[in-house]
Amino acid sequence: MDPVTAVYYATICAALSFAAGKLRSGMVRIILGVVIGAIAASLLPDIRGMLGV
């Protein structure tokens, strides 16, 4: 895994772990993780293009 991808997903995971602590329902956490993960994965090519890598 290249450094851009690793840093990008580490940032997304850190933000999710911070926000998930406020949610009580496990199902909501899973759904939120899936939705945000899908959005993050779809945005990564555009972000890489903006960075020129």
Buried (B, 14 or more C-beta within 10 A) or exposed (E): EEEEEEEBBEEBBEEBEEEBEEEEEEEEBEEBBEEBBEEBEEEBEEEBEEEEE
